[in-house]
Amino acid sequence: MNEAIQELEPLSIWNNFTDLNAVPRPSKKEDRVIQFMMDFGNSLGLETFADKVGNVIIRKPATKGMENRKTVTLQSHLDMVHQKNADVDFDFDSQGIQMFVDRDWVRAKGTTLGADNGIGVATIMALMESTDIPHPRLEALFTIDEETGMTGAMALEGDVLQGEILLNLDTEDDDEIDIGCAGGIDVTATREYNEKPIPRGVVTYRIEVNGLLGGHSGMDIHKGLGNANKIMNRLLYHCSEQYHIRISEIDGGGLRNAIPRESFAKVVVDKSQAKDLEITFKELKRDIIQEFQITEPNLQIELKELKTSPKKVMGLGAQEKLLKGMYAAHNGVYTMNATFEGLTETSNNIAKVEVKKGRILIGCLTRSSIDSSKMDLAHMLKATFELAGCKVDFKGNYPGWQPDPNSEILKVLVKNYKNLFNEEPKVVACHAGLECGILGQNYPEMDMISYGPTIKGAHSPDERVSVSSVEKFWNFTKEILKDIPLKSNR
């Protein structure tokens, strides 16, 4: 199956991508891919080393005649988001990604593909091993743990990089040149609760919400997609308002940077109310599916009776506060950007809800291009969850990347894009978290830009990358490297 990928053009990128995707590379478990990249650099005889946290740096001299150009740092991250469909048997810790070609798209079989940011990594590898591409002195920076905290970029010290220009290869529309991004903060609410013995004379049900598209909690947050955790809470809230239901457990969502696609709950209800509950549930299901018929055509909501009952349920007080707090908590777009039309400025993703064995955990990722707005929404969530009896922690706070419309490298990219493709590129900022803002704290003089091939459905099992777009991206990158400005006279 993956052999077909290796026959795609440009061969150098797709072969490297195939090799990379054979290496398990979950966030925070990058030891194998770090070694893979170290072996790659050393096999080429290039200066190769890892810093104290595992970021890998590889340096390559300029080709003949390009020695007087500025040094370029090419940057992508090694880790990938791990999401799979519930019916797929796959172990991300031990298996390589299974890929296939679907017309102009490369996809994975029921899992995330890792094109985010594996195509960027493979492109840098292709440049480092090339022998016939003109380029200035190159410095490859492969960061770790971008997807779950950007800790690699945060830990990179200020005296490591030597580049004057940074090309971040981590955006997902091939007609866009990115000059800014959002910052983010993890908001986590936790609470202990008393478990109660299951009441007598009850019927047990499993509630399932699945079939949602999911996607990137930054790039896709404005699309009005369904959030499985919010849909589940809506069902539980309205059913509990009318019937004596008791929650045994909830398991919804997962990674903070992925819009949750699935949520499952186990509840019990008095036998006398079971049939009426089923009628009410069908009405709620009908209304919700009707609301999402355009944006979520595959949404499935099911109520299934179980033969085996749980031993414990939530206490009523904790259950009521949880459902009300979750209903009140903001999810989705909070404000839109006034400068860039159509750009989300501030948002929140209620990414994970776990209720079991006497403990509640709610995990959110709050994003904004304006730090004060980010913290305003974070504190709104904090107040909401504290009213529900939770303790709230803020972690993983990272800055946005402020746009510089006068950037020298931006002018290079715009000129070469127009010359190559006979059209104007879109100069944008994005609502995703790029590492440029973090790197810029230690390297404030570095001129930064971000671009990439077209990737759809990132952070979900529907992730796919356009084959023709990768070739366009490769040709664009080679032209950029030919046109890097001369070194500064200092």
WOGI-V897590 format. One record per residue. N is the residue number from 1. RES is the residue in three letters. SS is DSSP state (2 for helix, 1 for strand, 0 for the rest). NEAR is the number of other C-alpha atoms within 8 Angstrom. Layout:
n | res | ss | near
N | RES | SS | NEAR
N | RES | SS | NEAR
//
This chain:
n | res | ss | near
1 | MET | 0 | 7
2 | ASN | 2 | 9
3 | GLU | 2 | 6
4 | ALA | 2 | 9
5 | ILE | 2 | 14
6 | GLN | 0 | 10
7 | GLU | 0 | 9
8 | LEU | 0 | 9
9 | GLU | 0 | 9
10 | PRO | 0 | 9
11 | LEU | 2 | 9
12 | SER | 2 | 9
13 | ILE | 2 | 13
14 | TRP | 2 | 14
15 | ASN | 2 | 11
16 | ASN | 2 | 12
17 | PHE | 2 | 12
18 | THR | 2 | 11
19 | ASP | 2 | 8
20 | LEU | 2 | 10
21 | ASN | 2 | 11
22 | ALA | 0 | 9
23 | VAL | 0 | 11
24 | PRO | 0 | 14
25 | ARG | 0 | 13
26 | PRO | 1 | 12
27 | SER | 0 | 13
28 | LYS | 0 | 8
29 | LYS | 0 | 7
30 | GLU | 0 | 14
31 | ASP | 2 | 7
32 | ARG | 2 | 10
33 | VAL | 2 | 12
34 | ILE | 2 | 12
35 | GLN | 2 | 8
36 | PHE | 2 | 9
37 | MET | 2 | 9
38 | MET | 2 | 12
39 | ASP | 2 | 8
40 | PHE | 2 | 8
41 | GLY | 2 | 12
42 | ASN | 2 | 10
43 | SER | 2 | 7
44 | LEU | 0 | 7
45 | GLY | 0 | 6
46 | LEU | 0 | 10
47 | GLU | 1 | 9
48 | THR | 1 | 11
49 | PHE | 1 | 8
50 | ALA | 1 | 10
51 | ASP | 0 | 9
52 | LYS | 0 | 5
53 | VAL | 0 | 8
54 | GLY | 0 | 11
55 | ASN | 0 | 14
56 | VAL | 1 | 15
57 | ILE | 1 | 12
58 | ILE | 1 | 12
59 | ARG | 1 | 11
60 | LYS | 1 | 10
61 | PRO | 0 | 7
62 | ALA | 0 | 12
63 | THR | 0 | 11
64 | LYS | 0 | 6
65 | GLY | 0 | 6
66 | MET | 0 | 11
67 | GLU | 0 | 9
68 | ASN | 0 | 8
69 | ARG | 1 | 11
70 | LYS | 0 | 14
71 | THR | 0 | 13
72 | VAL | 1 | 13
73 | THR | 1 | 15
74 | LEU | 1 | 13
75 | GLN | 1 | 15
76 | SER | 1 | 14
77 | HIS | 1 | 13
78 | LEU | 0 | 16
79 | ASP | 0 | 14
80 | MET | 1 | 12
81 | VAL | 0 | 10
82 | HIS | 0 | 9
83 | GLN | 0 | 9
84 | LYS | 1 | 11
85 | ASN | 0 | 8
86 | ALA | 0 | 4
87 | ASP | 0 | 4
88 | VAL | 0 | 8
89 | ASP | 0 | 4
90 | PHE | 0 | 6
91 | ASP | 0 | 6
92 | PHE | 0 | 10
93 | ASP | 0 | 7
94 | SER | 0 | 6
95 | GLN | 0 | 10
96 | GLY | 0 | 9
97 | ILE | 0 | 11
98 | GLN | 0 | 8
99 | MET | 1 | 12
100 | PHE | 1 | 12
101 | VAL | 1 | 10
102 | ASP | 1 | 7
103 | ARG | 0 | 5
104 | ASP | 0 | 8
105 | TRP | 1 | 10
106 | VAL | 1 | 14
107 | ARG | 1 | 13
108 | ALA | 1 | 15
109 | LYS | 0 | 9
110 | GLY | 0 | 9
111 | THR | 1 | 15
112 | THR | 0 | 15
113 | LEU | 0 | 12
114 | GLY | 0 | 11
115 | ALA | 2 | 12
116 | ASP | 2 | 11
117 | ASN | 2 | 14
118 | GLY | 2 | 15
119 | ILE | 2 | 11
120 | GLY | 2 | 15
121 | VAL | 2 | 14
122 | ALA | 2 | 13
123 | THR | 2 | 12
124 | ILE | 2 | 11
125 | MET | 2 | 10
126 | ALA | 2 | 11
127 | LEU | 2 | 8
128 | MET | 2 | 8
129 | GLU | 2 | 7
130 | SER | 0 | 7
131 | THR | 0 | 4
132 | ASP | 0 | 4
133 | ILE | 0 | 8
134 | PRO | 0 | 11
135 | HIS | 0 | 11
136 | PRO | 0 | 17
137 | ARG | 0 | 15
138 | LEU | 1 | 15
139 | GLU | 1 | 15
140 | ALA | 1 | 12
141 | LEU | 1 | 12
142 | PHE | 1 | 12
143 | THR | 1 | 14
144 | ILE | 0 | 16
145 | ASP | 0 | 15
146 | GLU | 0 | 15
147 | GLU | 0 | 10
148 | THR | 0 | 11
149 | GLY | 0 | 7
150 | MET | 0 | 11
151 | THR | 2 | 10
152 | GLY | 2 | 13
153 | ALA | 2 | 12
154 | MET | 2 | 8
155 | ALA | 2 | 7
156 | LEU | 0 | 11
157 | GLU | 0 | 6
158 | GLY | 0 | 7
159 | ASP | 0 | 5
160 | VAL | 0 | 6
161 | LEU | 0 | 7
162 | GLN | 0 | 8
163 | GLY | 0 | 12
164 | GLU | 0 | 11
165 | ILE | 1 | 12
166 | LEU | 1 | 13
167 | LEU | 1 | 12
168 | ASN | 1 | 12
169 | LEU | 0 | 12
170 | ASP | 0 | 12
171 | THR | 0 | 10
172 | GLU | 0 | 10
173 | ASP | 0 | 10
174 | ASP | 0 | 11
175 | ASP | 0 | 6
176 | GLU | 1 | 10
177 | ILE | 1 | 13
178 | ASP | 1 | 13
179 | ILE | 0 | 16
180 | GLY | 0 | 12
181 | CYS | 1 | 17
182 | ALA | 0 | 17
183 | GLY | 1 | 18
184 | GLY | 1 | 15
185 | ILE | 1 | 14
186 | ASP | 1 | 13
187 | VAL | 1 | 15
188 | THR | 1 | 11
189 | ALA | 1 | 14
190 | THR | 1 | 11
191 | ARG | 1 | 10
192 | GLU | 1 | 7
193 | TYR | 0 | 10
194 | ASN | 0 | 8
195 | GLU | 1 | 10
196 | LYS | 1 | 8
197 | PRO | 1 | 7
198 | ILE | 0 | 8
199 | PRO | 0 | 5
200 | ARG | 0 | 4
201 | GLY | 0 | 6
202 | VAL | 1 | 9
203 | VAL | 1 | 12
204 | THR | 1 | 14
205 | TYR | 1 | 11
206 | ARG | 1 | 13
207 | ILE | 1 | 12
208 | GLU | 1 | 12
209 | VAL | 1 | 15
210 | ASN | 1 | 11
211 | GLY | 0 | 10
212 | LEU | 0 | 15
213 | LEU | 0 | 11
214 | GLY | 0 | 14
215 | GLY | 0 | 12
216 | HIS | 1 | 14
217 | SER | 0 | 12
218 | GLY | 0 | 11
219 | MET | 0 | 9
220 | ASP | 0 | 9
221 | ILE | 2 | 14
222 | HIS | 2 | 9
223 | LYS | 2 | 6
224 | GLY | 0 | 7
225 | LEU | 0 | 13
226 | GLY | 0 | 13
227 | ASN | 0 | 12
228 | ALA | 2 | 15
229 | ASN | 2 | 15
230 | LYS | 2 | 12
231 | ILE | 2 | 11
232 | MET | 2 | 12
233 | ASN | 2 | 11
234 | ARG | 2 | 9
235 | LEU | 2 | 10
236 | LEU | 2 | 9
237 | TYR | 2 | 11
238 | HIS | 2 | 8
239 | CYS | 2 | 12
240 | SER | 2 | 10
241 | GLU | 2 | 6
242 | GLN | 2 | 6
243 | TYR | 0 | 9
244 | HIS | 0 | 8
245 | ILE | 1 | 10
246 | ARG | 1 | 12
247 | ILE | 1 | 12
248 | SER | 1 | 14
249 | GLU | 1 | 12
250 | ILE | 1 | 13
251 | ASP | 1 | 11
252 | GLY | 1 | 14
253 | GLY | 1 | 14
254 | GLY | 0 | 8
255 | LEU | 0 | 9
256 | ARG | 0 | 15
257 | ASN | 0 | 13
258 | ALA | 1 | 13
259 | ILE | 0 | 15
260 | PRO | 0 | 18
261 | ARG | 0 | 14
262 | GLU | 0 | 13
263 | SER | 1 | 15
264 | PHE | 1 | 12
265 | ALA | 1 | 13
266 | LYS | 1 | 12
267 | VAL | 1 | 14
268 | VAL | 1 | 13
269 | VAL | 1 | 13
270 | ASP | 1 | 11
271 | LYS | 2 | 8
272 | SER | 2 | 5
273 | GLN | 2 | 10
274 | ALA | 2 | 10
275 | LYS | 2 | 7
276 | ASP | 2 | 7
277 | LEU | 2 | 10
278 | GLU | 2 | 9
279 | ILE | 2 | 8
280 | THR | 2 | 9
281 | PHE | 2 | 11
282 | LYS | 2 | 8
283 | GLU | 2 | 8
284 | LEU | 2 | 9
285 | LYS | 2 | 9
286 | ARG | 2 | 8
287 | ASP | 2 | 8
288 | ILE | 2 | 9
289 | ILE | 2 | 10
290 | GLN | 2 | 7
291 | GLU | 2 | 7
292 | PHE | 0 | 12
293 | GLN | 0 | 8
294 | ILE | 0 | 6
295 | THR | 0 | 9
296 | GLU | 0 | 12
297 | PRO | 0 | 7
298 | ASN | 0 | 7
299 | LEU | 0 | 11
300 | GLN | 1 | 10
301 | ILE | 1 | 9
302 | GLU | 1 | 8
303 | LEU | 1 | 10
304 | LYS | 1 | 7
305 | GLU | 1 | 8
306 | LEU | 1 | 9
307 | LYS | 0 | 5
308 | THR | 0 | 5
309 | SER | 0 | 8
310 | PRO | 0 | 8
311 | LYS | 0 | 6
312 | LYS | 1 | 9
313 | VAL | 1 | 14
314 | MET | 1 | 14
315 | GLY | 0 | 10
316 | LEU | 2 | 7
317 | GLY | 2 | 6
318 | ALA | 2 | 12
319 | GLN | 2 | 11
320 | GLU | 2 | 8
321 | LYS | 2 | 11
322 | LEU | 2 | 9
323 | LEU | 2 | 11
324 | LYS | 2 | 10
325 | GLY | 2 | 12
326 | MET | 2 | 10
327 | TYR | 2 | 10
328 | ALA | 2 | 7
329 | ALA | 0 | 9
330 | HIS | 0 | 7
331 | ASN | 0 | 10
332 | GLY | 1 | 10
333 | VAL | 1 | 12
334 | TYR | 1 | 11
335 | THR | 1 | 8
336 | MET | 1 | 10
337 | ASN | 0 | 10
338 | ALA | 0 | 5
339 | THR | 0 | 4
340 | PHE | 0 | 8
341 | GLU | 0 | 6
342 | GLY | 0 | 6
343 | LEU | 0 | 10
344 | THR | 1 | 13
345 | GLU | 1 | 15
346 | THR | 1 | 16
347 | SER | 1 | 17
348 | ASN | 1 | 14
349 | ASN | 1 | 14
350 | ILE | 1 | 16
351 | ALA | 1 | 18
352 | LYS | 1 | 16
353 | VAL | 1 | 14
354 | GLU | 1 | 12
355 | VAL | 1 | 12
356 | LYS | 1 | 9
357 | LYS | 0 | 6
358 | GLY | 0 | 10
359 | ARG | 1 | 11
360 | ILE | 1 | 13
361 | LEU | 1 | 12
362 | ILE | 1 | 12
363 | GLY | 1 | 13
364 | CYS | 1 | 13
365 | LEU | 1 | 14
366 | THR | 1 | 15
367 | ARG | 1 | 17
368 | SER | 1 | 16
369 | SER | 0 | 14
370 | ILE | 0 | 11
371 | ASP | 2 | 10
372 | SER | 2 | 6
373 | SER | 2 | 9
374 | LYS | 2 | 17
375 | MET | 2 | 8
376 | ASP | 2 | 8
377 | LEU | 2 | 13
378 | ALA | 2 | 11
379 | HIS | 2 | 8
380 | MET | 2 | 8
381 | LEU | 2 | 11
382 | LYS | 2 | 11
383 | ALA | 2 | 8
384 | THR | 2 | 11
385 | PHE | 2 | 15
386 | GLU | 2 | 10
387 | LEU | 2 | 9
388 | ALA | 0 | 11
389 | GLY | 0 | 9
390 | CYS | 0 | 10
391 | LYS | 1 | 9
392 | VAL | 1 | 11
393 | ASP | 1 | 7
394 | PHE | 1 | 9
395 | LYS | 1 | 7
396 | GLY | 1 | 8
397 | ASN | 1 | 9
398 | TYR | 1 | 8
399 | PRO | 0 | 10
400 | GLY | 0 | 17
401 | TRP | 1 | 15
402 | GLN | 0 | 9
403 | PRO | 0 | 8
404 | ASP | 0 | 7
405 | PRO | 0 | 6
406 | ASN | 0 | 6
407 | SER | 0 | 9
408 | GLU | 2 | 7
409 | ILE | 2 | 11
410 | LEU | 2 | 12
411 | LYS | 2 | 9
412 | VAL | 2 | 11
413 | LEU | 2 | 10
414 | VAL | 2 | 10
415 | LYS | 2 | 8
416 | ASN | 2 | 11
417 | TYR | 2 | 13
418 | LYS | 2 | 11
419 | ASN | 2 | 8
420 | LEU | 2 | 7
421 | PHE | 2 | 6
422 | ASN | 0 | 7
423 | GLU | 0 | 7
424 | GLU | 0 | 7
425 | PRO | 0 | 10
426 | LYS | 1 | 7
427 | VAL | 1 | 8
428 | VAL | 1 | 10
429 | ALA | 0 | 11
430 | CYS | 0 | 12
431 | HIS | 0 | 14
432 | ALA | 0 | 11
433 | GLY | 0 | 12
434 | LEU | 0 | 10
435 | GLU | 0 | 9
436 | CYS | 2 | 9
437 | GLY | 2 | 13
438 | ILE | 2 | 13
439 | LEU | 2 | 11
440 | GLY | 2 | 11
441 | GLN | 2 | 7
442 | ASN | 2 | 8
443 | TYR | 0 | 8
444 | PRO | 0 | 6
445 | GLU | 0 | 6
446 | MET | 0 | 10
447 | ASP | 1 | 10
448 | MET | 1 | 12
449 | ILE | 1 | 12
450 | SER | 1 | 12
451 | TYR | 0 | 15
452 | GLY | 0 | 12
453 | PRO | 0 | 14
454 | THR | 0 | 12
455 | ILE | 1 | 13
456 | LYS | 1 | 9
457 | GLY | 0 | 12
458 | ALA | 0 | 14
459 | HIS | 0 | 14
460 | SER | 0 | 15
461 | PRO | 0 | 15
462 | ASP | 0 | 13
463 | GLU | 0 | 17
464 | ARG | 1 | 14
465 | VAL | 1 | 14
466 | SER | 1 | 12
467 | VAL | 2 | 11
468 | SER | 2 | 7
469 | SER | 2 | 11
470 | VAL | 2 | 12
471 | GLU | 2 | 10
472 | LYS | 2 | 10
473 | PHE | 2 | 11
474 | TRP | 2 | 10
475 | ASN | 2 | 8
476 | PHE | 2 | 11
477 | THR | 2 | 8
478 | LYS | 2 | 11
479 | GLU | 2 | 9
480 | ILE | 2 | 11
481 | LEU | 2 | 10
482 | LYS | 2 | 9
483 | ASP | 0 | 7
484 | ILE | 0 | 11
485 | PRO | 0 | 6
486 | LEU | 1 | 7
487 | LYS | 0 | 8
488 | SER | 0 | 5
489 | ASN | 0 | 3
490 | ARG | 0 | 2
//
